[in-house]
């Protein structure tokens, strides 16, 4: 398996509207979300869960920038 410096796993927010131009299957979206997070946990794949909360998104961006800046310094 490839090694990633940061894997972001977005968490489904059922309250967020879906753009009308996309096919929409609410049950499918929920099942995909559950399956992805179950797989990440079962395989103990390091990841960062990112919710729709602004603080969660800001934290994800901050961590990504921190990693990029470390890489740039090398």
Secondary structure, DSSP 8 states (H G I E B T S, - for coil): ----S--EEE---TTS---TTS---HHHHHHHHHHHHHHHHHTT---EEE-SSHHHHHHHHHHHHHHHHHHHH-
